[in-house]
Amino acid sequence: MAKAFNIKDDPKEAARAVAYLTGQGIRQGKIRDLLGFDSQAKVSRSLQLARKEGLVRTEINWGPDPEIREQIKRLVYKKEKFDILRNWLNKLADGNRGVPFTDIYVVYSGSKDDSKDKRFQLFGRNCAHRVAALLEGVKTCAVAWGRTMQMVVAGIESLGPFLPSHDMQFMPLSGEPINHEAPGMSSTSLAEKIAQAFGSENERLVSSSRDHARVVQALSLRGVGVRIPKDCGKDADVIRRFVEYCKAYKKIFAPPEQLITKIGAVLTGVGDAGTSEKDPWFKEIIEAENLSDAELRQMAVGNIGGVWFAKSKQHESRVQEINERWLGIKKEHFEDCARRAAGGGDTERPGVMVVAIGKSKKNIVERVAGMTNFLIIDSTLADTIYDEAQKTLG
């Protein structure tokens, strides 16, 4: 049985909790409410004690018990709400005929008064500890793109460099839009940045470094498009053969190696169809498929790593056609990776890790339940899912 920590009667445990929540960027008034303190002054005294006792330096001294550390980290979200949230998402995973979540984390992303940029930065920073810990045992990992991912990777970079004891290979799960620039947030760019955080020293197209008897490598799909335009559908086979002239693409997606079928982890965000109009990948699909923004929103809920999900059965065949022209990771790759990692316990295979911020991501997060092992979301999104669970479960 997990050991319970005692905030009310143990000043040091209260100090550790306050130190952690402060480090997450949470204001003292909110910390008072989360911990059930009778005054904000008690929050200030606990933080002073944490500093005096050396419980917080550049990082928190958690003490010898890992259970205490995990319970403190979960204080960002009330346990009663979290249990309902987790049960609901696992129910959806079961309904989707997939695997249960290995774990779900809720992290702080700022207050309603904070700007959108600040919320993304806070979320990325607060995700980074979790993601970096999950990546430390990984040997192969596919990396997605986008603003959320960019902030998470920036957080990981700020924590590094890490020194893994084994070889690591990071790879993009798609190419790059050919008509819309994505500076610093493409799959290739983010795979390279994570590799650098874990020891790869160069920014070459394929970069590696040897140190402590290990190689950390990032593959590149720069110059490779993300999809076959609908108007070129009759030439799809020729286009695919041409794309496979890129050695990294062939290594990732084509036999004989086809690394995407063996990866131990996928790190990805999700995109909803309603608020992604500024995303270069969203713009690319609109143009390549001869669609309007409204048409795509009408037929699709959103996507994970470029794989779109239909809103209803009447749209499934059209969405399937769109997915067939996608040149990156496929739905079955997500599902297979999640199944291989199901149950947890294998540090080389944490499986599919999804990071998501904001209430607009609710529907797509629920649709990918069953093909997600680790879900890291902010409290705004968690509350939105929780509210639906409460209404549905009564």
TIZADO-922778 format. One record per residue (C-alpha): residue number from 1; x, y, z; residue in three letters. Coordinates in nm, 4 decimals. Layout:
<recs>
i:X:Y:Z:aa
NUM:X:Y:Z:Ala
...
</recs>
This chain:
<recs>
i:X:Y:Z:aa
1:0.0000:0.0000:0.0000:Met
2:0.1305:0.3451:-0.0936:Ala
3:0.2444:0.5528:0.2004:Lys
4:0.0300:0.8623:0.2583:Ala
5:0.2035:1.1879:0.3321:Phe
6:0.0752:1.4166:0.6065:Asn
7:0.0627:1.7845:0.5159:Ile
8:-0.1234:1.8973:0.8270:Lys
9:0.1025:1.7388:1.0895:Asp
10:0.4378:1.7190:0.9117:Asp
11:0.5843:2.0642:0.8322:Pro
12:0.8561:1.9168:0.6092:Lys
13:0.6063:1.7373:0.3865:Glu
14:0.4026:2.0585:0.3652:Ala
15:0.7220:2.2434:0.2708:Ala
16:0.8031:1.9929:-0.0037:Arg
17:0.4501:2.0224:-0.1443:Ala
18:0.4615:2.4025:-0.1433:Val
19:0.8085:2.4018:-0.3022:Ala
20:0.6911:2.1747:-0.5831:Tyr
21:0.3720:2.3668:-0.6558:Leu
22:0.5619:2.6976:-0.6485:Thr
23:0.8080:2.5542:-0.8985:Gly
24:0.5139:2.4705:-1.1251:Gln
25:0.4358:2.8417:-1.1424:Gly
26:0.1259:2.8212:-0.9222:Ile
27:0.0409:3.1325:-0.7209:Arg
28:0.0264:3.1175:-0.3415:Gln
29:-0.3501:3.1712:-0.3219:Gly
30:-0.4077:2.8687:-0.5470:Lys
31:-0.1571:2.6620:-0.3439:Ile
32:-0.3473:2.7503:-0.0264:Arg
33:-0.6667:2.6108:-0.1818:Asp
34:-0.5002:2.2973:-0.3236:Leu
35:-0.3429:2.2041:0.0111:Leu
36:-0.6373:2.3096:0.2263:Gly
37:-0.4339:2.5603:0.4284:Phe
38:-0.6295:2.8082:0.6393:Asp
39:-0.4217:3.1069:0.5265:Ser
40:-0.1821:3.2217:0.2569:Gln
41:0.0675:3.3024:0.5302:Ala
42:0.1071:2.9296:0.5946:Lys
43:0.2105:2.8859:0.2312:Val
44:0.4783:3.1529:0.2760:Ser
45:0.6058:2.9939:0.5992:Arg
46:0.6231:2.6506:0.4348:Ser
47:0.8238:2.7894:0.1440:Leu
48:1.0629:2.9606:0.3863:Gln
49:1.1056:2.6280:0.5704:Leu
50:1.1784:2.4501:0.2414:Ala
51:1.4599:2.6946:0.1698:Arg
52:1.5950:2.6853:0.5246:Lys
53:1.6021:2.3052:0.5396:Glu
54:1.7630:2.2705:0.1966:Gly
55:1.4560:2.0948:0.0553:Leu
56:1.4734:2.3088:-0.2564:Val
57:1.7924:2.4063:-0.4353:Arg
58:1.8031:2.4009:-0.8150:Thr
59:1.5580:2.1147:-0.7677:Glu
60:1.3539:1.9738:-0.4812:Ile
61:1.5145:1.7323:-0.2385:Asn
62:1.2321:1.4799:-0.2339:Trp
63:1.3639:1.2638:0.0470:Gly
64:1.3988:0.8842:0.0362:Pro
65:1.0382:0.7808:-0.0394:Asp
66:0.9354:0.7845:-0.4110:Pro
67:0.5689:0.7404:-0.3157:Glu
68:0.5733:1.0730:-0.1343:Ile
69:0.7215:1.2398:-0.4422:Arg
70:0.4464:1.1034:-0.6690:Glu
71:0.1678:1.2030:-0.4303:Gln
72:0.3028:1.5569:-0.4031:Ile
73:0.3264:1.5876:-0.7815:Lys
74:-0.0378:1.4899:-0.8165:Arg
75:-0.1464:1.7749:-0.5882:Leu
76:-0.1840:1.9932:-0.8979:Val
77:-0.5185:1.8157:-0.9480:Tyr
78:-0.7531:1.7039:-0.6721:Lys
79:-0.7445:1.3267:-0.6168:Lys
80:-1.1219:1.2878:-0.6176:Glu
81:-1.1490:1.4560:-0.9564:Lys
82:-0.8448:1.2752:-1.0914:Phe
83:-0.9887:0.9328:-1.0071:Asp
84:-1.3087:1.0121:-1.1981:Ile
85:-1.1056:1.1505:-1.4887:Leu
86:-0.8847:0.8417:-1.5078:Arg
87:-1.1770:0.5976:-1.4807:Asn
88:-1.3653:0.7804:-1.7545:Trp
89:-1.0700:0.7844:-1.9936:Leu
90:-1.0017:0.4158:-1.9341:Asn
91:-1.3689:0.3442:-2.0008:Lys
92:-1.3338:0.5245:-2.3331:Leu
93:-1.0150:0.3287:-2.4095:Ala
94:-1.2035:0.0066:-2.3506:Asp
95:-1.4901:0.1276:-2.5709:Gly
96:-1.2375:0.2046:-2.8443:Asn
97:-1.1123:-0.1554:-2.8110:Arg
98:-0.7680:-0.0385:-2.7130:Gly
99:-0.5272:-0.0608:-2.4222:Val
100:-0.5782:0.1113:-2.0858:Pro
101:-0.3668:0.4114:-1.9928:Phe
102:-0.0450:0.3253:-1.8128:Thr
103:-0.0673:0.6636:-1.6422:Asp
104:-0.2252:1.0054:-1.6743:Ile
105:-0.0671:1.3274:-1.5492:Tyr
106:-0.2267:1.6670:-1.5025:Val
107:0.0131:1.9614:-1.4972:Val
108:-0.0316:2.3311:-1.4324:Tyr
109:-0.0434:2.5701:-1.7290:Ser
110:-0.1115:2.9040:-1.5638:Gly
111:-0.4206:3.0998:-1.4668:Ser
112:-0.6988:3.2376:-1.6857:Lys
113:-0.5290:3.5772:-1.6662:Asp
114:-0.2076:3.4505:-1.8258:Asp
115:-0.1440:3.4996:-2.1965:Ser
116:-0.1691:3.2044:-2.4345:Lys
117:0.2064:3.2158:-2.4921:Asp
118:0.2778:3.2004:-2.1192:Lys
119:0.0364:2.9101:-2.0739:Arg
120:0.2106:2.7114:-2.3466:Phe
121:0.5511:2.7859:-2.1955:Gln
122:0.4401:2.6820:-1.8460:Leu
123:0.2791:2.3669:-1.9781:Phe
124:0.5882:2.2711:-2.1761:Gly
125:0.8181:2.3319:-1.8807:Arg
126:0.5966:2.1386:-1.6412:Asn
127:0.5579:1.8485:-1.8860:Cys
128:0.9296:1.8245:-1.9470:Ala
129:1.0198:1.6477:-1.6216:His
130:0.7655:1.3722:-1.6890:Arg
131:0.8570:1.3285:-2.0537:Val
132:1.2325:1.3293:-1.9919:Ala
133:1.1924:1.0625:-1.7236:Ala
134:0.9914:0.8444:-1.9635:Leu
135:1.2480:0.8903:-2.2401:Leu
136:1.5555:0.7997:-2.0332:Glu
137:1.5204:0.4259:-2.0914:Gly
138:1.4090:0.4495:-2.4544:Val
139:1.6199:0.3249:-2.7445:Lys
140:1.3968:0.4343:-3.0331:Thr
141:1.1442:0.7185:-3.0353:Cys
142:0.9372:0.8882:-3.3053:Ala
143:0.8776:1.2607:-3.2512:Val
144:0.5873:1.4761:-3.3745:Ala
145:0.5670:1.8483:-3.4489:Trp
146:0.3747:2.1579:-3.3477:Gly
147:0.3624:2.4379:-3.0947:Arg
148:0.2814:2.2211:-2.7933:Thr
149:0.5615:1.9835:-2.8828:Met
150:0.7973:2.2770:-2.9361:Gln
151:0.7343:2.4000:-2.5798:Met
152:0.7756:2.0512:-2.4303:Val
153:1.1044:2.0011:-2.6146:Val
154:1.2252:2.3450:-2.4989:Ala
155:1.1536:2.2304:-2.1436:Gly
156:1.3522:1.9107:-2.1985:Ile
157:1.6433:2.1107:-2.3391:Glu
158:1.6467:2.3271:-2.0256:Ser
159:1.6797:2.0143:-1.8091:Leu
160:1.9584:1.8522:-2.0100:Gly
161:2.2094:1.7415:-2.0983:Pro
162:2.1255:1.3854:-2.0011:Phe
163:2.3771:1.1021:-2.0112:Leu
164:2.2043:0.7793:-2.1159:Pro
165:2.3942:0.4559:-2.0768:Ser
166:2.2671:0.3085:-2.4037:His
167:2.2267:0.3979:-2.7717:Asp
168:1.9279:0.6157:-2.8583:Met
169:1.7707:0.6937:-3.1932:Gln
170:1.5134:0.9689:-3.2413:Phe
171:1.3241:1.0047:-3.5672:Met
172:1.0604:1.2355:-3.7158:Pro
173:0.7205:1.0790:-3.7679:Leu
174:0.6568:1.2886:-4.0777:Ser
175:0.8238:1.5099:-4.3342:Gly
176:0.7686:1.8853:-4.3619:Glu
177:0.5036:2.1007:-4.5324:Pro
178:0.6334:2.2052:-4.8739:Ile
179:0.4232:2.5222:-4.8999:Asn
180:0.4108:2.6456:-4.5399:His
181:0.7142:2.7070:-4.3219:Glu
182:0.7309:2.5566:-3.9736:Ala
183:1.0444:2.7155:-3.8224:Pro
184:1.1745:2.5222:-3.5253:Gly
185:0.8671:2.3046:-3.4826:Met
186:0.8919:2.0333:-3.7498:Ser
187:0.9308:1.6682:-3.6551:Ser
188:1.2892:1.6721:-3.7793:Thr
189:1.3831:1.9852:-3.5839:Ser
190:1.2315:1.8565:-3.2611:Leu
191:1.3829:1.5088:-3.2986:Ala
192:1.7246:1.6715:-3.3391:Glu
193:1.6734:1.8941:-3.0345:Lys
194:1.5743:1.6031:-2.8114:Ile
195:1.8719:1.4046:-2.9395:Ala
196:2.0989:1.6952:-2.8511:Gln
197:1.9513:1.7063:-2.4990:Ala
198:2.0380:1.3370:-2.4653:Phe
199:2.3915:1.3720:-2.5959:Gly
200:2.3961:1.4274:-2.9707:Ser
201:2.6329:1.7201:-3.0279:Glu
202:2.5772:1.8118:-3.3921:Asn
203:2.2923:1.9600:-3.5958:Glu
204:2.3642:1.7683:-3.9145:Arg
205:2.0919:1.5903:-4.1103:Leu
206:2.1975:1.2700:-3.9398:Val
207:2.3850:1.3571:-3.6233:Ser
208:2.5570:1.1374:-3.3683:Ser
209:2.8146:1.1536:-3.0953:Ser
210:3.0113:0.8862:-2.9136:Arg
211:3.0599:0.9296:-2.5419:Asp
212:3.0267:0.6888:-2.2496:His
213:3.0045:0.4017:-2.5025:Ala
214:2.6743:0.5139:-2.6518:Arg
215:2.5465:0.6759:-2.9711:Val
216:2.2593:0.9251:-2.9712:Val
217:2.1282:0.9864:-3.3212:Gln
218:1.8577:1.1902:-3.4930:Ala
219:1.7307:1.1029:-3.8400:Leu
220:1.6129:1.3787:-4.0739:Ser
221:1.3252:1.4103:-4.3206:Leu
222:1.4085:1.7626:-4.4371:Arg
223:1.3035:1.8035:-4.7973:Gly
224:1.0421:1.5262:-4.7733:Val
225:0.6798:1.6347:-4.8142:Gly
226:0.4050:1.5335:-4.5755:Val
227:0.1425:1.4053:-4.8170:Arg
228:0.0496:1.3198:-5.1726:Ile
229:-0.1819:1.5879:-5.3178:Pro
230:-0.5263:1.4611:-5.4080:Lys
231:-0.4787:1.5727:-5.7687:Asp
232:-0.1729:1.3437:-5.7894:Cys
233:-0.3514:1.0401:-5.6482:Gly
234:-0.3186:0.8405:-5.9698:Lys
235:0.0598:0.8745:-5.9408:Asp
236:0.0733:0.7763:-5.5724:Ala
237:0.2883:0.4663:-5.6233:Asp
238:0.5459:0.6588:-5.8273:Val
239:0.5554:0.9383:-5.5688:Ile
240:0.6079:0.6888:-5.2857:Arg
241:0.8952:0.5241:-5.4716:Arg
242:1.0492:0.8664:-5.5263:Phe
243:1.0141:0.9606:-5.1575:Val
244:1.1897:0.6380:-5.0610:Glu
245:1.5021:0.7694:-5.2330:Tyr
246:1.5458:0.9624:-4.9095:Cys
247:1.7516:0.7124:-4.7108:Lys
248:1.6157:0.8253:-4.3753:Ala
249:1.2551:0.7978:-4.4963:Tyr
250:1.3160:0.4484:-4.6268:Lys
251:1.4834:0.3486:-4.3005:Lys
252:1.1874:0.4737:-4.0973:Ile
253:0.8896:0.3760:-4.3128:Phe
254:0.9871:0.1111:-4.5697:Ala
255:1.1170:-0.2465:-4.5601:Pro
256:1.3502:-0.3998:-4.4733:Pro
257:1.4206:-0.1927:-4.1589:Glu
258:1.0886:-0.0036:-4.1277:Gln
259:1.1803:0.1310:-3.7838:Leu
260:0.8331:0.2755:-3.7318:Ile
261:0.7012:-0.0793:-3.6769:Thr
262:0.9477:-0.1443:-3.3912:Lys
263:0.9742:0.1849:-3.2017:Ile
264:0.9619:0.1853:-2.8246:Gly
265:0.8025:0.5288:-2.7962:Ala
266:0.6120:0.7988:-2.9810:Val
267:0.6047:1.1525:-2.8408:Leu
268:0.3221:1.3508:-2.9955:Thr
269:0.0653:1.6213:-2.9530:Gly
270:-0.2860:1.6158:-3.0939:Val
271:-0.4630:1.8648:-3.3178:Gly
272:-0.8319:1.9504:-3.3124:Asp
273:-1.0015:2.0532:-3.6340:Ala
274:-1.1529:2.3656:-3.4815:Gly
275:-0.8507:2.5666:-3.3672:Thr
276:-0.5617:2.4480:-3.5842:Ser
277:-0.6023:2.6882:-3.8767:Glu
278:-0.2621:2.8487:-3.8135:Lys
279:-0.0819:2.5142:-3.8058:Asp
280:0.1336:2.4640:-4.1200:Pro
281:0.0302:2.0977:-4.1404:Trp
282:-0.3376:2.1984:-4.1232:Phe
283:-0.2867:2.4483:-4.4055:Lys
284:-0.1056:2.1843:-4.6090:Glu
285:-0.3871:1.9323:-4.5853:Ile
286:-0.6489:2.1954:-4.6746:Ile
287:-0.4652:2.2838:-4.9939:Glu
288:-0.3497:1.9342:-5.0888:Ala
289:-0.6980:1.7873:-5.0458:Glu
290:-0.8819:2.0785:-5.2149:Asn
291:-1.0821:2.1440:-4.8999:Leu
292:-1.1973:2.4505:-4.7122:Ser
293:-1.1377:2.4919:-4.3388:Asp
294:-1.5102:2.4457:-4.2800:Ala
295:-1.5246:2.1226:-4.4816:Glu
296:-1.2424:1.9620:-4.2852:Leu
297:-1.3995:2.0686:-3.9545:Arg
298:-1.7322:1.9251:-4.0636:Gln
299:-1.5903:1.5821:-4.1394:Met
300:-1.3067:1.5405:-3.8834:Ala
301:-1.2619:1.5640:-3.5064:Val
302:-0.8874:1.6129:-3.5228:Gly
303:-0.5636:1.4222:-3.5682:Asn
304:-0.2786:1.2554:-3.3857:Ile
305:0.0537:1.2777:-3.5651:Gly
306:-0.1207:1.3572:-3.8955:Gly
307:-0.3699:1.0684:-3.8714:Val
308:-0.7226:1.2144:-3.8885:Trp
309:-1.0391:1.0820:-3.7221:Phe
310:-1.3851:1.1154:-3.8727:Ala
311:-1.6662:1.2861:-3.6839:Lys
312:-1.9208:1.0262:-3.7904:Ser
313:-1.9569:0.7135:-4.0015:Lys
314:-2.0786:0.9123:-4.3005:Gln
315:-1.7374:1.0823:-4.3201:His
316:-1.5191:0.7760:-4.2574:Glu
317:-1.4492:0.6868:-4.6203:Ser
318:-1.3444:1.0434:-4.7090:Arg
319:-1.1209:1.0722:-4.4020:Val
320:-0.9691:0.7329:-4.4808:Gln
321:-0.8794:0.8596:-4.8289:Glu
322:-0.7105:1.1622:-4.6720:Ile
323:-0.5110:0.9363:-4.4405:Asn
324:-0.4035:0.7105:-4.7275:Glu
325:-0.2288:1.0045:-4.8929:Arg
326:-0.0405:1.0886:-4.5715:Trp
327:0.3282:0.9982:-4.5993:Leu
328:0.4037:0.9807:-4.2276:Gly
329:0.3136:0.7520:-3.9392:Ile
330:-0.0109:0.5532:-3.9707:Lys
331:-0.2871:0.4686:-3.7248:Lys
332:-0.1751:0.1062:-3.7020:Glu
333:0.1741:0.2177:-3.5988:His
334:0.0292:0.4077:-3.3029:Phe
335:-0.1888:0.1104:-3.2098:Glu
336:0.0959:-0.1414:-3.2369:Asp
337:0.3327:0.0763:-3.0325:Cys
338:0.0667:0.1185:-2.7624:Ala
339:-0.0037:-0.2559:-2.7515:Arg
340:0.3645:-0.3441:-2.7184:Arg
341:0.3912:-0.1084:-2.4210:Ala
342:0.0603:-0.2014:-2.2577:Ala
343:0.0831:-0.2643:-1.8851:Gly
344:0.3957:-0.0575:-1.8358:Gly
345:0.7085:-0.1805:-1.6608:Gly
346:0.9371:-0.1797:-1.9660:Asp
347:1.1502:0.1355:-1.9590:Thr
348:1.2591:0.0747:-2.3193:Glu
349:0.8957:0.0841:-2.4308:Arg
350:0.6845:0.3521:-2.2626:Pro
351:0.4725:0.3501:-2.5790:Gly
352:0.2607:0.6385:-2.7064:Val
353:0.2994:0.9582:-2.5035:Met
354:0.0444:1.2307:-2.5786:Val
355:0.0808:1.5902:-2.4570:Val
356:-0.2187:1.8234:-2.4894:Ala
357:-0.3223:2.1637:-2.3587:Ile
358:-0.6559:2.3442:-2.3703:Gly
359:-1.0219:2.2472:-2.3599:Lys
360:-1.0516:2.2331:-2.7396:Ser
361:-0.8469:1.9104:-2.7382:Lys
362:-1.1107:1.7143:-2.5421:Lys
363:-1.2725:1.5314:-2.8341:Asn
364:-0.9518:1.4211:-3.0031:Ile
365:-0.7943:1.3129:-2.6714:Val
366:-1.0997:1.0960:-2.6087:Glu
367:-1.0840:0.9497:-2.9592:Arg
368:-0.7210:0.8412:-2.9192:Val
369:-0.7888:0.6751:-2.5833:Ala
370:-0.6910:0.3118:-2.6327:Gly
371:-0.3879:0.3969:-2.8451:Met
372:-0.2261:0.6176:-2.5803:Thr
373:-0.0152:0.4835:-2.2930:Asn
374:0.0835:0.8046:-2.1168:Phe
375:-0.1346:1.1142:-2.1295:Leu
376:-0.0029:1.4488:-2.0032:Ile
377:-0.2609:1.7286:-2.0066:Ile
378:-0.3172:2.0631:-1.8391:Asp
379:-0.5821:2.1248:-1.5739:Ser
380:-0.8059:2.3207:-1.8162:Thr
381:-0.8334:2.0201:-2.0468:Leu
382:-0.8641:1.7858:-1.7487:Ala
383:-1.1580:1.9879:-1.6132:Asp
384:-1.3335:1.9797:-1.9508:Thr
385:-1.3042:1.6002:-1.9700:Ile
386:-1.3987:1.5679:-1.6021:Tyr
387:-1.7176:1.7735:-1.6524:Asp
388:-1.8296:1.5409:-1.9326:Glu
389:-1.7497:1.2370:-1.7181:Ala
390:-1.9590:1.3764:-1.4334:Gln
391:-2.2582:1.4392:-1.6620:Lys
392:-2.2324:1.0986:-1.8274:Thr
393:-2.1652:0.8917:-1.5180:Leu
394:-2.4066:1.0887:-1.3019:Gly
</recs>
